[in-house]
Amino acid sequence: MSIAVKGLDHIAYSVNSLDETKEWYQRVFDIPVIEDYDPTSCERHLSMQFPDFEIEFFEYTDDSKSDFPTFDLPEDHYNHREKRQWHFSLEVADLEEAEKQCRELGLEIIAVFDNSCFFIMDPNNKLVELKQIVFE
């Protein structure tokens, strides 16, 4: 049995310059910014909307502390000193069923957030986020 994936939700990664990244993606793909804010965890976070998914960019300063969970991840995934991160998020049809199937497949659930998403690790030590989008 496999997990029913509805589609790609988002991709997230760190960048050197959020301003240059924003300008490049708008110039090359003409995509809108849906969030551009300054959270306390990093200098800036930018979300840009493609037709079927979103890309999240993070720009960290030397003294910023990421709120992106480290989960005791291997160094090749996330190095807090380097301020690097990378993951992608898949939208699933049923989050509880996806979690059950992951456990049946022997996959470790790395973390669960507000019962809206959870993370697993792929064989390359990269995070995969599974989330269910519920419209109320």
Secondary structure, 3 states (H helix, E strand, C coil): CCCCEEEEEEEEEECCCHHHHHHHHHHHHCCCEEEEECCCCCCEEEEEECCCCEEEEEECCCCCCCCCCCCCCCCCCCCCCCCCCEEEEEEECCHHHHHHHHHHCCCCCCEEECCCEEEEECCCCCEEEEECCCCC
